[in-house]
Structures are given as structure tokens and as C-alpha cells.
Amino acid sequence: MTREEHRAVNETAFPRLKPTIDATYPPKQFVAIAGGKIVTDDANFDKLREKLHALGIDLWDALIERAGDDTPDYLEIL
């Protein structure tokens, strides 16, 4: 799967997973989504990256979000 395909799968899954992430993990906890599912989490980004590596998942093939973060990824300025 290409990096773009990984990204599309994870971004499609994120809206479905967001309520679970916010209800399950502490605020500001880093949560990694890969293959369209939650694969690991950690409060420390470097430790999260190590966990992904241990799972054999490239950081660039995962979507990293923070629990409880409602900041949009982009803004439209009119």
C-alpha cells in the first residue's frame, strides 16, 4: 500500500473512531491509527513512535491524533 493509500484509509476511519478516542483516552493522549484502527497510544510522542516501530508500522503510515482535541486540521479564511 502506498503512503497515500494508508493516509486515505486512516483519514476515512478517523471520524468513526473519534468518539471512541475521546471517551477512552485521557485528554491530549496521542493515539495512533493505522490500517483504519487504533493501534497504540501514549502521552509521550517519542514513546508512541517507539511503539509504532515495535509494531512494524512506519510513522508516515499512521495517523496521529490527540484525544479531546477539537482543533480543526485546517481553516478556511474568507
mmJSON file of the N, C-alpha and C atoms, coordinates in Angstrom:
{"data_MODEL":{"atom_site":{
"group_PDB":["ATOM","ATOM","ATOM","ATOM","ATOM","ATOM","ATOM","ATOM","ATOM","ATOM","ATOM","ATOM","ATOM","ATOM","ATOM","ATOM","ATOM","ATOM","ATOM","ATOM","ATOM","ATOM","ATOM","ATOM","ATOM","ATOM","ATOM","ATOM","ATOM","ATOM","ATOM","ATOM","ATOM","ATOM","ATOM","ATOM","ATOM","ATOM","ATOM","ATOM","ATOM","ATOM","ATOM","ATOM","ATOM","ATOM","ATOM","ATOM","ATOM","ATOM","ATOM","ATOM","ATOM","ATOM","ATOM","ATOM","ATOM","ATOM","ATOM","ATOM","ATOM","ATOM","ATOM","ATOM","ATOM","ATOM","ATOM","ATOM","ATOM","ATOM","ATOM","ATOM","ATOM","ATOM","ATOM","ATOM","ATOM","ATOM","ATOM","ATOM","ATOM","ATOM","ATOM","ATOM","ATOM","ATOM","ATOM","ATOM","ATOM","ATOM","ATOM","ATOM","ATOM","ATOM","ATOM","ATOM","ATOM","ATOM","ATOM","ATOM","ATOM","ATOM","ATOM","ATOM","ATOM","ATOM","ATOM","ATOM","ATOM","ATOM","ATOM","ATOM","ATOM","ATOM","ATOM","ATOM","ATOM","ATOM","ATOM","ATOM","ATOM","ATOM","ATOM","ATOM","ATOM","ATOM","ATOM","ATOM","ATOM","ATOM","ATOM","ATOM","ATOM","ATOM","ATOM","ATOM","ATOM","ATOM","ATOM","ATOM","ATOM","ATOM","ATOM","ATOM","ATOM","ATOM","ATOM","ATOM","ATOM","ATOM","ATOM","ATOM","ATOM","ATOM","ATOM","ATOM","ATOM","ATOM","ATOM","ATOM","ATOM","ATOM","ATOM","ATOM","ATOM","ATOM","ATOM","ATOM","ATOM","ATOM","ATOM","ATOM","ATOM","ATOM","ATOM","ATOM","ATOM","ATOM","ATOM","ATOM","ATOM","ATOM","ATOM","ATOM","ATOM","ATOM","ATOM","ATOM","ATOM","ATOM","ATOM","ATOM","ATOM","ATOM","ATOM","ATOM","ATOM","ATOM","ATOM","ATOM","ATOM","ATOM","ATOM","ATOM","ATOM","ATOM","ATOM","ATOM","ATOM","ATOM","ATOM","ATOM","ATOM","ATOM","ATOM","ATOM","ATOM","ATOM","ATOM","ATOM","ATOM","ATOM","ATOM","ATOM","ATOM","ATOM","ATOM","ATOM","ATOM","ATOM","ATOM","ATOM","ATOM","ATOM"],
"id":[1,2,3,4,5,6,7,8,9,10,11,12,13,14,15,16,17,18,19,20,21,22,23,24,25,26,27,28,29,30,31,32,33,34,35,36,37,38,39,40,41,42,43,44,45,46,47,48,49,50,51,52,53,54,55,56,57,58,59,60,61,62,63,64,65,66,67,68,69,70,71,72,73,74,75,76,77,78,79,80,81,82,83,84,85,86,87,88,89,90,91,92,93,94,95,96,97,98,99,100,101,102,103,104,105,106,107,108,109,110,111,112,113,114,115,116,117,118,119,120,121,122,123,124,125,126,127,128,129,130,131,132,133,134,135,136,137,138,139,140,141,142,143,144,145,146,147,148,149,150,151,152,153,154,155,156,157,158,159,160,161,162,163,164,165,166,167,168,169,170,171,172,173,174,175,176,177,178,179,180,181,182,183,184,185,186,187,188,189,190,191,192,193,194,195,196,197,198,199,200,201,202,203,204,205,206,207,208,209,210,211,212,213,214,215,216,217,218,219,220,221,222,223,224,225,226,227,228,229,230,231,232,233,234],
"type_symbol":["N","C","C","N","C","C","N","C","C","N","C","C","N","C","C","N","C","C","N","C","C","N","C","C","N","C","C","N","C","C","N","C","C","N","C","C","N","C","C","N","C","C","N","C","C","N","C","C","N","C","C","N","C","C","N","C","C","N","C","C","N","C","C","N","C","C","N","C","C","N","C","C","N","C","C","N","C","C","N","C","C","N","C","C","N","C","C","N","C","C","N","C","C","N","C","C","N","C","C","N","C","C","N","C","C","N","C","C","N","C","C","N","C","C","N","C","C","N","C","C","N","C","C","N","C","C","N","C","C","N","C","C","N","C","C","N","C","C","N","C","C","N","C","C","N","C","C","N","C","C","N","C","C","N","C","C","N","C","C","N","C","C","N","C","C","N","C","C","N","C","C","N","C","C","N","C","C","N","C","C","N","C","C","N","C","C","N","C","C","N","C","C","N","C","C","N","C","C","N","C","C","N","C","C","N","C","C","N","C","C","N","C","C","N","C","C","N","C","C","N","C","C","N","C","C","N","C","C","N","C","C","N","C","C"],
"label_atom_id":["N","CA","C","N","CA","C","N","CA","C","N","CA","C","N","CA","C","N","CA","C","N","CA","C","N","CA","C","N","CA","C","N","CA","C","N","CA","C","N","CA","C","N","CA","C","N","CA","C","N","CA","C","N","CA","C","N","CA","C","N","CA","C","N","CA","C","N","CA","C","N","CA","C","N","CA","C","N","CA","C","N","CA","C","N","CA","C","N","CA","C","N","CA","C","N","CA","C","N","CA","C","N","CA","C","N","CA","C","N","CA","C","N","CA","C","N","CA","C","N","CA","C","N","CA","C","N","CA","C","N","CA","C","N","CA","C","N","CA","C","N","CA","C","N","CA","C","N","CA","C","N","CA","C","N","CA","C","N","CA","C","N","CA","C","N","CA","C","N","CA","C","N","CA","C","N","CA","C","N","CA","C","N","CA","C","N","CA","C","N","CA","C","N","CA","C","N","CA","C","N","CA","C","N","CA","C","N","CA","C","N","CA","C","N","CA","C","N","CA","C","N","CA","C","N","CA","C","N","CA","C","N","CA","C","N","CA","C","N","CA","C","N","CA","C","N","CA","C","N","CA","C","N","CA","C","N","CA","C","N","CA","C","N","CA","C","N","CA","C","N","CA","C"],
"label_alt_id":[null,null,null,null,null,null,null,null,null,null,null,null,null,null,null,null,null,null,null,null,null,null,null,null,null,null,null,null,null,null,null,null,null,null,null,null,null,null,null,null,null,null,null,null,null,null,null,null,null,null,null,null,null,null,null,null,null,null,null,null,null,null,null,null,null,null,null,null,null,null,null,null,null,null,null,null,null,null,null,null,null,null,null,null,null,null,null,null,null,null,null,null,null,null,null,null,null,null,null,null,null,null,null,null,null,null,null,null,null,null,null,null,null,null,null,null,null,null,null,null,null,null,null,null,null,null,null,null,null,null,null,null,null,null,null,null,null,null,null,null,null,null,null,null,null,null,null,null,null,null,null,null,null,null,null,null,null,null,null,null,null,null,null,null,null,null,null,null,null,null,null,null,null,null,null,null,null,null,null,null,null,null,null,null,null,null,null,null,null,null,null,null,null,null,null,null,null,null,null,null,null,null,null,null,null,null,null,null,null,null,null,null,null,null,null,null,null,null,null,null,null,null,null,null,null,null,null,null,null,null,null,null,null,null],
"label_comp_id":["MET","MET","MET","THR","THR","THR","ARG","ARG","ARG","GLU","GLU","GLU","GLU","GLU","GLU","HIS","HIS","HIS","ARG","ARG","ARG","ALA","ALA","ALA","VAL","VAL","VAL","ASN","ASN","ASN","GLU","GLU","GLU","THR","THR","THR","ALA","ALA","ALA","PHE","PHE","PHE","PRO","PRO","PRO","ARG","ARG","ARG","LEU","LEU","LEU","LYS","LYS","LYS","PRO","PRO","PRO","THR","THR","THR","ILE","ILE","ILE","ASP","ASP","ASP","ALA","ALA","ALA","THR","THR","THR","TYR","TYR","TYR","PRO","PRO","PRO","PRO","PRO","PRO","LYS","LYS","LYS","GLN","GLN","GLN","PHE","PHE","PHE","VAL","VAL","VAL","ALA","ALA","ALA","ILE","ILE","ILE","ALA","ALA","ALA","GLY","GLY","GLY","GLY","GLY","GLY","LYS","LYS","LYS","ILE","ILE","ILE","VAL","VAL","VAL","THR","THR","THR","ASP","ASP","ASP","ASP","ASP","ASP","ALA","ALA","ALA","ASN","ASN","ASN","PHE","PHE","PHE","ASP","ASP","ASP","LYS","LYS","LYS","LEU","LEU","LEU","ARG","ARG","ARG","GLU","GLU","GLU","LYS","LYS","LYS","LEU","LEU","LEU","HIS","HIS","HIS","ALA","ALA","ALA","LEU","LEU","LEU","GLY","GLY","GLY","ILE","ILE","ILE","ASP","ASP","ASP","LEU","LEU","LEU","TRP","TRP","TRP","ASP","ASP","ASP","ALA","ALA","ALA","LEU","LEU","LEU","ILE","ILE","ILE","GLU","GLU","GLU","ARG","ARG","ARG","ALA","ALA","ALA","GLY","GLY","GLY","ASP","ASP","ASP","ASP","ASP","ASP","THR","THR","THR","PRO","PRO","PRO","ASP","ASP","ASP","TYR","TYR","TYR","LEU","LEU","LEU","GLU","GLU","GLU","ILE","ILE","ILE","LEU","LEU","LEU"],
"label_asym_id":["A","A","A","A","A","A","A","A","A","A","A","A","A","A","A","A","A","A","A","A","A","A","A","A","A","A","A","A","A","A","A","A","A","A","A","A","A","A","A","A","A","A","A","A","A","A","A","A","A","A","A","A","A","A","A","A","A","A","A","A","A","A","A","A","A","A","A","A","A","A","A","A","A","A","A","A","A","A","A","A","A","A","A","A","A","A","A","A","A","A","A","A","A","A","A","A","A","A","A","A","A","A","A","A","A","A","A","A","A","A","A","A","A","A","A","A","A","A","A","A","A","A","A","A","A","A","A","A","A","A","A","A","A","A","A","A","A","A","A","A","A","A","A","A","A","A","A","A","A","A","A","A","A","A","A","A","A","A","A","A","A","A","A","A","A","A","A","A","A","A","A","A","A","A","A","A","A","A","A","A","A","A","A","A","A","A","A","A","A","A","A","A","A","A","A","A","A","A","A","A","A","A","A","A","A","A","A","A","A","A","A","A","A","A","A","A","A","A","A","A","A","A","A","A","A","A","A","A","A","A","A","A","A","A"],
"label_entity_id":["1","1","1","1","1","1","1","1","1","1","1","1","1","1","1","1","1","1","1","1","1","1","1","1","1","1","1","1","1","1","1","1","1","1","1","1","1","1","1","1","1","1","1","1","1","1","1","1","1","1","1","1","1","1","1","1","1","1","1","1","1","1","1","1","1","1","1","1","1","1","1","1","1","1","1","1","1","1","1","1","1","1","1","1","1","1","1","1","1","1","1","1","1","1","1","1","1","1","1","1","1","1","1","1","1","1","1","1","1","1","1","1","1","1","1","1","1","1","1","1","1","1","1","1","1","1","1","1","1","1","1","1","1","1","1","1","1","1","1","1","1","1","1","1","1","1","1","1","1","1","1","1","1","1","1","1","1","1","1","1","1","1","1","1","1","1","1","1","1","1","1","1","1","1","1","1","1","1","1","1","1","1","1","1","1","1","1","1","1","1","1","1","1","1","1","1","1","1","1","1","1","1","1","1","1","1","1","1","1","1","1","1","1","1","1","1","1","1","1","1","1","1","1","1","1","1","1","1","1","1","1","1","1","1"],
"label_seq_id":[1,1,1,2,2,2,3,3,3,4,4,4,5,5,5,6,6,6,7,7,7,8,8,8,9,9,9,10,10,10,11,11,11,12,12,12,13,13,13,14,14,14,15,15,15,16,16,16,17,17,17,18,18,18,19,19,19,20,20,20,21,21,21,22,22,22,23,23,23,24,24,24,25,25,25,26,26,26,27,27,27,28,28,28,29,29,29,30,30,30,31,31,31,32,32,32,33,33,33,34,34,34,35,35,35,36,36,36,37,37,37,38,38,38,39,39,39,40,40,40,41,41,41,42,42,42,43,43,43,44,44,44,45,45,45,46,46,46,47,47,47,48,48,48,49,49,49,50,50,50,51,51,51,52,52,52,53,53,53,54,54,54,55,55,55,56,56,56,57,57,57,58,58,58,59,59,59,60,60,60,61,61,61,62,62,62,63,63,63,64,64,64,65,65,65,66,66,66,67,67,67,68,68,68,69,69,69,70,70,70,71,71,71,72,72,72,73,73,73,74,74,74,75,75,75,76,76,76,77,77,77,78,78,78],
"pdbx_PDB_ins_code":[null,null,null,null,null,null,null,null,null,null,null,null,null,null,null,null,null,null,null,null,null,null,null,null,null,null,null,null,null,null,null,null,null,null,null,null,null,null,null,null,null,null,null,null,null,null,null,null,null,null,null,null,null,null,null,null,null,null,null,null,null,null,null,null,null,null,null,null,null,null,null,null,null,null,null,null,null,null,null,null,null,null,null,null,null,null,null,null,null,null,null,null,null,null,null,null,null,null,null,null,null,null,null,null,null,null,null,null,null,null,null,null,null,null,null,null,null,null,null,null,null,null,null,null,null,null,null,null,null,null,null,null,null,null,null,null,null,null,null,null,null,null,null,null,null,null,null,null,null,null,null,null,null,null,null,null,null,null,null,null,null,null,null,null,null,null,null,null,null,null,null,null,null,null,null,null,null,null,null,null,null,null,null,null,null,null,null,null,null,null,null,null,null,null,null,null,null,null,null,null,null,null,null,null,null,null,null,null,null,null,null,null,null,null,null,null,null,null,null,null,null,null,null,null,null,null,null,null,null,null,null,null,null,null],
"Cartn_x":[0.852,0.0,0.902,0.528,1.324,1.015,1.863,1.668,0.327,-0.018,-1.283,-2.47,-2.346,-3.422,-3.583,-2.467,-2.527,-3.244,-2.856,-3.444,-4.953,-5.374,-6.798,-7.587,-7.053,-7.725,-7.861,-6.781,-6.79,-7.659,-7.613,-8.446,-9.932,-10.246,-11.638,-12.117,-11.249,-11.62,-11.705,-10.955,-10.87,-12.219,-13.108,-14.388,-15.193,-15.087,-15.772,-15.129,-13.813,-13.072,-13.003,-13.205,-13.055,-13.865,-15.155,-15.901,-15.291,-14.816,-14.183,-12.881,-12.103,-10.833,-11.09,-12.031,-12.302,-12.894,-13.643,-14.268,-13.323,-12.327,-11.476,-10.138,-9.562,-8.205,-8.217,-7.232,-7.157,-6.951,-7.429,-7.217,-5.736,-5.485,-4.142,-3.299,-3.845,-3.133,-2.957,-1.753,-1.519,-2.09,-2.837,-3.444,-3.089,-2.575,-2.166,-3.205,-3.573,-4.489,-3.692,-3.75,-3.097,-4.0,-4.092,-4.971,-6.429,-6.759,-8.137,-8.58,-7.612,-7.965,-6.944,-7.35,-6.449,-5.44,-4.148,-3.12,-2.294,-2.15,-1.392,-1.631,-1.19,-1.325,-0.228,0.02,0.963,0.843,1.159,1.15,2.376,3.425,4.684,4.815,4.994,5.07,6.24,7.399,8.56,8.3,7.629,7.297,6.266,5.327,4.352,5.069,6.015,6.792,7.542,8.11,8.799,7.828,6.621,5.613,5.219,5.057,4.736,5.853,7.086,8.242,8.244,7.96,7.929,6.832,5.756,4.664,4.952,6.073,6.424,5.645,5.155,4.372,5.209,5.379,6.105,5.271,5.901,5.21,4.386,4.906,4.237,3.023,2.865,1.713,0.62,0.799,-0.176,-0.704,-1.883,-2.477,-2.399,-1.778,-1.63,-2.573,-3.424,-4.357,-4.227,-4.798,-4.792,-6.218,-6.41,-7.739,-8.222,-9.489,-10.088,-9.719,-8.98,-8.566,-9.573,-10.292,-11.275,-10.771,-9.471,-8.897,-8.964,-9.566,-9.623,-8.237,-8.068,-6.783,-6.483,-7.54,-7.339,-8.465,-8.243,-9.256,-9.395,-10.609,-10.829,-10.985,-10.175,-10.247,-10.865,-11.977,-12.683,-12.221],
"Cartn_y":[-1.169,0.0,1.238,2.237,3.459,4.312,5.281,6.207,6.933,7.303,7.997,7.09,5.811,4.859,4.66,4.557,4.465,5.693,6.853,8.091,8.12,7.72,7.721,6.78,5.592,4.626,5.197,5.761,6.271,7.52,8.389,9.594,9.262,8.229,7.786,7.192,6.473,5.824,6.812,7.904,8.804,9.334,9.848,10.352,9.284,8.042,6.937,6.626,6.766,6.432,7.577,8.807,9.987,9.891,9.521,9.417,8.394,7.282,6.26,6.786,7.468,8.038,9.012,9.925,10.946,10.35,9.269,8.646,7.698,7.175,6.12,6.616,7.615,8.051,9.39,9.625,10.914,12.068,13.26,14.41,14.603,14.92,15.189,13.937,12.746,11.49,11.319,10.98,10.686,9.309,9.214,7.953,7.729,6.537,6.218,5.317,5.696,4.918,4.404,3.11,2.503,1.386,1.27,0.255,0.492,1.737,2.08,1.714,1.378,1.051,1.644,1.77,2.274,1.174,1.526,0.512,0.726,1.971,2.229,3.663,3.946,5.292,5.53,6.788,7.159,8.656,9.087,10.512,11.212,10.45,10.983,10.604,11.605,11.34,10.434,10.642,9.807,8.35,8.119,6.747,6.139,6.961,6.482,6.038,6.846,6.495,5.175,4.963,3.707,2.53,2.725,1.659,1.305,2.326,2.058,1.261,1.667,0.958,-0.503,-0.741,-2.112,-2.943,-2.28,-2.968,-3.138,-2.565,-2.651,-1.675,-0.594,0.407,1.667,2.09,3.324,4.504,5.46,6.651,7.319,7.331,8.004,7.227,5.978,5.172,5.197,5.997,6.106,7.535,7.657,8.959,9.15,10.226,10.505,11.64,11.387,12.4,12.466,13.505,13.647,13.57,12.799,12.659,14.015,14.284,15.512,16.767,16.629,17.799,18.049,19.156,19.505,20.587,20.843,21.827,21.285,22.048,21.552,21.463,20.526,20.37,21.529,22.238,23.373,24.376,25.609,26.653,27.328,27.694,28.49,29.94,30.79,32.209,32.887,33.534,34.191,35.61],
"Cartn_z":[0.0,0.0,0.0,-0.781,-0.815,0.413,0.643,1.76,1.617,0.403,0.146,0.449,0.123,0.416,1.921,2.64,4.102,4.673,4.167,4.662,4.41,3.223,2.887,3.799,4.045,4.924,6.33,6.849,8.224,8.368,7.384,7.458,7.316,6.553,6.438,7.755,8.447,9.712,10.876,10.811,11.952,12.451,11.593,12.125,12.877,12.418,13.101,14.452,14.533,15.757,16.765,16.316,17.186,18.478,18.44,19.708,20.679,20.15,20.994,21.583,20.766,21.243,22.379,22.178,23.192,24.47,24.358,25.529,26.266,25.569,26.128,26.658,25.997,26.324,27.043,27.911,28.619,27.638,27.982,27.104,26.782,25.536,24.997,24.796,25.072,24.822,23.313,22.872,21.463,21.155,20.074,19.657,18.195,17.873,16.508,15.848,14.64,13.822,12.63,12.385,11.223,10.723,9.425,8.862,9.209,9.527,9.846,11.243,12.125,13.509,14.474,15.706,16.747,17.049,16.975,17.182,18.45,18.901,20.121,20.579,21.794,22.344,23.361,23.659,24.713,24.953,26.148,26.47,25.888,25.607,25.09,23.613,22.748,21.315,20.95,21.565,21.25,21.613,22.739,23.132,22.181,21.726,20.749,19.476,19.03,17.833,18.039,19.224,19.531,19.49,20.014,19.999,18.567,17.733,16.327,15.67,15.927,15.369,15.813,17.089,17.608,16.941,16.515,15.824,14.331,13.877,12.464,11.598,12.21,11.484,11.321,10.088,9.796,10.274,10.903,11.407,10.313,9.089,7.973,7.466,7.911,7.509,8.563,9.586,10.676,10.749,11.292,11.578,13.082,13.519,14.947,15.318,16.278,16.768,18.282,18.862,20.317,20.818,21.856,22.454,22.958,22.731,23.233,22.467,21.377,20.605,19.491,19.577,18.574,17.619,17.635,16.735,15.31,14.386,13.004,12.397,11.455,10.775,9.836,9.426,8.553,8.784,8.366,8.474,7.128,6.796,5.584,6.016,5.424,5.716,4.511,4.765,3.645,3.482],
"occupancy":[1.0,1.0,1.0,1.0,1.0,1.0,1.0,1.0,1.0,1.0,1.0,1.0,1.0,1.0,1.0,1.0,1.0,1.0,1.0,1.0,1.0,1.0,1.0,1.0,1.0,1.0,1.0,1.0,1.0,1.0,1.0,1.0,1.0,1.0,1.0,1.0,1.0,1.0,1.0,1.0,1.0,1.0,1.0,1.0,1.0,1.0,1.0,1.0,1.0,1.0,1.0,1.0,1.0,1.0,1.0,1.0,1.0,1.0,1.0,1.0,1.0,1.0,1.0,1.0,1.0,1.0,1.0,1.0,1.0,1.0,1.0,1.0,1.0,1.0,1.0,1.0,1.0,1.0,1.0,1.0,1.0,1.0,1.0,1.0,1.0,1.0,1.0,1.0,1.0,1.0,1.0,1.0,1.0,1.0,1.0,1.0,1.0,1.0,1.0,1.0,1.0,1.0,1.0,1.0,1.0,1.0,1.0,1.0,1.0,1.0,1.0,1.0,1.0,1.0,1.0,1.0,1.0,1.0,1.0,1.0,1.0,1.0,1.0,1.0,1.0,1.0,1.0,1.0,1.0,1.0,1.0,1.0,1.0,1.0,1.0,1.0,1.0,1.0,1.0,1.0,1.0,1.0,1.0,1.0,1.0,1.0,1.0,1.0,1.0,1.0,1.0,1.0,1.0,1.0,1.0,1.0,1.0,1.0,1.0,1.0,1.0,1.0,1.0,1.0,1.0,1.0,1.0,1.0,1.0,1.0,1.0,1.0,1.0,1.0,1.0,1.0,1.0,1.0,1.0,1.0,1.0,1.0,1.0,1.0,1.0,1.0,1.0,1.0,1.0,1.0,1.0,1.0,1.0,1.0,1.0,1.0,1.0,1.0,1.0,1.0,1.0,1.0,1.0,1.0,1.0,1.0,1.0,1.0,1.0,1.0,1.0,1.0,1.0,1.0,1.0,1.0,1.0,1.0,1.0,1.0,1.0,1.0,1.0,1.0,1.0,1.0,1.0,1.0,1.0,1.0,1.0,1.0,1.0,1.0],
"B_iso_or_equiv":[0.0,0.0,0.0,0.0,0.0,0.0,0.0,0.0,0.0,0.0,0.0,0.0,0.0,0.0,0.0,0.0,0.0,0.0,0.0,0.0,0.0,0.0,0.0,0.0,0.0,0.0,0.0,0.0,0.0,0.0,0.0,0.0,0.0,0.0,0.0,0.0,0.0,0.0,0.0,0.0,0.0,0.0,0.0,0.0,0.0,0.0,0.0,0.0,0.0,0.0,0.0,0.0,0.0,0.0,0.0,0.0,0.0,0.0,0.0,0.0,0.0,0.0,0.0,0.0,0.0,0.0,0.0,0.0,0.0,0.0,0.0,0.0,0.0,0.0,0.0,0.0,0.0,0.0,0.0,0.0,0.0,0.0,0.0,0.0,0.0,0.0,0.0,0.0,0.0,0.0,0.0,0.0,0.0,0.0,0.0,0.0,0.0,0.0,0.0,0.0,0.0,0.0,0.0,0.0,0.0,0.0,0.0,0.0,0.0,0.0,0.0,0.0,0.0,0.0,0.0,0.0,0.0,0.0,0.0,0.0,0.0,0.0,0.0,0.0,0.0,0.0,0.0,0.0,0.0,0.0,0.0,0.0,0.0,0.0,0.0,0.0,0.0,0.0,0.0,0.0,0.0,0.0,0.0,0.0,0.0,0.0,0.0,0.0,0.0,0.0,0.0,0.0,0.0,0.0,0.0,0.0,0.0,0.0,0.0,0.0,0.0,0.0,0.0,0.0,0.0,0.0,0.0,0.0,0.0,0.0,0.0,0.0,0.0,0.0,0.0,0.0,0.0,0.0,0.0,0.0,0.0,0.0,0.0,0.0,0.0,0.0,0.0,0.0,0.0,0.0,0.0,0.0,0.0,0.0,0.0,0.0,0.0,0.0,0.0,0.0,0.0,0.0,0.0,0.0,0.0,0.0,0.0,0.0,0.0,0.0,0.0,0.0,0.0,0.0,0.0,0.0,0.0,0.0,0.0,0.0,0.0,0.0,0.0,0.0,0.0,0.0,0.0,0.0,0.0,0.0,0.0,0.0,0.0,0.0],
"pdbx_formal_charge":[null,null,null,null,null,null,null,null,null,null,null,null,null,null,null,null,null,null,null,null,null,null,null,null,null,null,null,null,null,null,null,null,null,null,null,null,null,null,null,null,null,null,null,null,null,null,null,null,null,null,null,null,null,null,null,null,null,null,null,null,null,null,null,null,null,null,null,null,null,null,null,null,null,null,null,null,null,null,null,null,null,null,null,null,null,null,null,null,null,null,null,null,null,null,null,null,null,null,null,null,null,null,null,null,null,null,null,null,null,null,null,null,null,null,null,null,null,null,null,null,null,null,null,null,null,null,null,null,null,null,null,null,null,null,null,null,null,null,null,null,null,null,null,null,null,null,null,null,null,null,null,null,null,null,null,null,null,null,null,null,null,null,null,null,null,null,null,null,null,null,null,null,null,null,null,null,null,null,null,null,null,null,null,null,null,null,null,null,null,null,null,null,null,null,null,null,null,null,null,null,null,null,null,null,null,null,null,null,null,null,null,null,null,null,null,null,null,null,null,null,null,null,null,null,null,null,null,null,null,null,null,null,null,null],
"auth_seq_id":[1,1,1,2,2,2,3,3,3,4,4,4,5,5,5,6,6,6,7,7,7,8,8,8,9,9,9,10,10,10,11,11,11,12,12,12,13,13,13,14,14,14,15,15,15,16,16,16,17,17,17,18,18,18,19,19,19,20,20,20,21,21,21,22,22,22,23,23,23,24,24,24,25,25,25,26,26,26,27,27,27,28,28,28,29,29,29,30,30,30,31,31,31,32,32,32,33,33,33,34,34,34,35,35,35,36,36,36,37,37,37,38,38,38,39,39,39,40,40,40,41,41,41,42,42,42,43,43,43,44,44,44,45,45,45,46,46,46,47,47,47,48,48,48,49,49,49,50,50,50,51,51,51,52,52,52,53,53,53,54,54,54,55,55,55,56,56,56,57,57,57,58,58,58,59,59,59,60,60,60,61,61,61,62,62,62,63,63,63,64,64,64,65,65,65,66,66,66,67,67,67,68,68,68,69,69,69,70,70,70,71,71,71,72,72,72,73,73,73,74,74,74,75,75,75,76,76,76,77,77,77,78,78,78],
"auth_comp_id":["MET","MET","MET","THR","THR","THR","ARG","ARG","ARG","GLU","GLU","GLU","GLU","GLU","GLU","HIS","HIS","HIS","ARG","ARG","ARG","ALA","ALA","ALA","VAL","VAL","VAL","ASN","ASN","ASN","GLU","GLU","GLU","THR","THR","THR","ALA","ALA","ALA","PHE","PHE","PHE","PRO","PRO","PRO","ARG","ARG","ARG","LEU","LEU","LEU","LYS","LYS","LYS","PRO","PRO","PRO","THR","THR","THR","ILE","ILE","ILE","ASP","ASP","ASP","ALA","ALA","ALA","THR","THR","THR","TYR","TYR","TYR","PRO","PRO","PRO","PRO","PRO","PRO","LYS","LYS","LYS","GLN","GLN","GLN","PHE","PHE","PHE","VAL","VAL","VAL","ALA","ALA","ALA","ILE","ILE","ILE","ALA","ALA","ALA","GLY","GLY","GLY","GLY","GLY","GLY","LYS","LYS","LYS","ILE","ILE","ILE","VAL","VAL","VAL","THR","THR","THR","ASP","ASP","ASP","ASP","ASP","ASP","ALA","ALA","ALA","ASN","ASN","ASN","PHE","PHE","PHE","ASP","ASP","ASP","LYS","LYS","LYS","LEU","LEU","LEU","ARG","ARG","ARG","GLU","GLU","GLU","LYS","LYS","LYS","LEU","LEU","LEU","HIS","HIS","HIS","ALA","ALA","ALA","LEU","LEU","LEU","GLY","GLY","GLY","ILE","ILE","ILE","ASP","ASP","ASP","LEU","LEU","LEU","TRP","TRP","TRP","ASP","ASP","ASP","ALA","ALA","ALA","LEU","LEU","LEU","ILE","ILE","ILE","GLU","GLU","GLU","ARG","ARG","ARG","ALA","ALA","ALA","GLY","GLY","GLY","ASP","ASP","ASP","ASP","ASP","ASP","THR","THR","THR","PRO","PRO","PRO","ASP","ASP","ASP","TYR","TYR","TYR","LEU","LEU","LEU","GLU","GLU","GLU","ILE","ILE","ILE","LEU","LEU","LEU"],
"auth_asym_id":["A","A","A","A","A","A","A","A","A","A","A","A","A","A","A","A","A","A","A","A","A","A","A","A","A","A","A","A","A","A","A","A","A","A","A","A","A","A","A","A","A","A","A","A","A","A","A","A","A","A","A","A","A","A","A","A","A","A","A","A","A","A","A","A","A","A","A","A","A","A","A","A","A","A","A","A","A","A","A","A","A","A","A","A","A","A","A","A","A","A","A","A","A","A","A","A","A","A","A","A","A","A","A","A","A","A","A","A","A","A","A","A","A","A","A","A","A","A","A","A","A","A","A","A","A","A","A","A","A","A","A","A","A","A","A","A","A","A","A","A","A","A","A","A","A","A","A","A","A","A","A","A","A","A","A","A","A","A","A","A","A","A","A","A","A","A","A","A","A","A","A","A","A","A","A","A","A","A","A","A","A","A","A","A","A","A","A","A","A","A","A","A","A","A","A","A","A","A","A","A","A","A","A","A","A","A","A","A","A","A","A","A","A","A","A","A","A","A","A","A","A","A","A","A","A","A","A","A","A","A","A","A","A","A"],
"auth_atom_id":["N","CA","C","N","CA","C","N","CA","C","N","CA","C","N","CA","C","N","CA","C","N","CA","C","N","CA","C","N","CA","C","N","CA","C","N","CA","C","N","CA","C","N","CA","C","N","CA","C","N","CA","C","N","CA","C","N","CA","C","N","CA","C","N","CA","C","N","CA","C","N","CA","C","N","CA","C","N","CA","C","N","CA","C","N","CA","C","N","CA","C","N","CA","C","N","CA","C","N","CA","C","N","CA","C","N","CA","C","N","CA","C","N","CA","C","N","CA","C","N","CA","C","N","CA","C","N","CA","C","N","CA","C","N","CA","C","N","CA","C","N","CA","C","N","CA","C","N","CA","C","N","CA","C","N","CA","C","N","CA","C","N","CA","C","N","CA","C","N","CA","C","N","CA","C","N","CA","C","N","CA","C","N","CA","C","N","CA","C","N","CA","C","N","CA","C","N","CA","C","N","CA","C","N","CA","C","N","CA","C","N","CA","C","N","CA","C","N","CA","C","N","CA","C","N","CA","C","N","CA","C","N","CA","C","N","CA","C","N","CA","C","N","CA","C","N","CA","C","N","CA","C","N","CA","C","N","CA","C","N","CA","C","N","CA","C","N","CA","C","N","CA","C"],
"pdbx_PDB_model_num":[1,1,1,1,1,1,1,1,1,1,1,1,1,1,1,1,1,1,1,1,1,1,1,1,1,1,1,1,1,1,1,1,1,1,1,1,1,1,1,1,1,1,1,1,1,1,1,1,1,1,1,1,1,1,1,1,1,1,1,1,1,1,1,1,1,1,1,1,1,1,1,1,1,1,1,1,1,1,1,1,1,1,1,1,1,1,1,1,1,1,1,1,1,1,1,1,1,1,1,1,1,1,1,1,1,1,1,1,1,1,1,1,1,1,1,1,1,1,1,1,1,1,1,1,1,1,1,1,1,1,1,1,1,1,1,1,1,1,1,1,1,1,1,1,1,1,1,1,1,1,1,1,1,1,1,1,1,1,1,1,1,1,1,1,1,1,1,1,1,1,1,1,1,1,1,1,1,1,1,1,1,1,1,1,1,1,1,1,1,1,1,1,1,1,1,1,1,1,1,1,1,1,1,1,1,1,1,1,1,1,1,1,1,1,1,1,1,1,1,1,1,1,1,1,1,1,1,1,1,1,1,1,1,1]
}}}
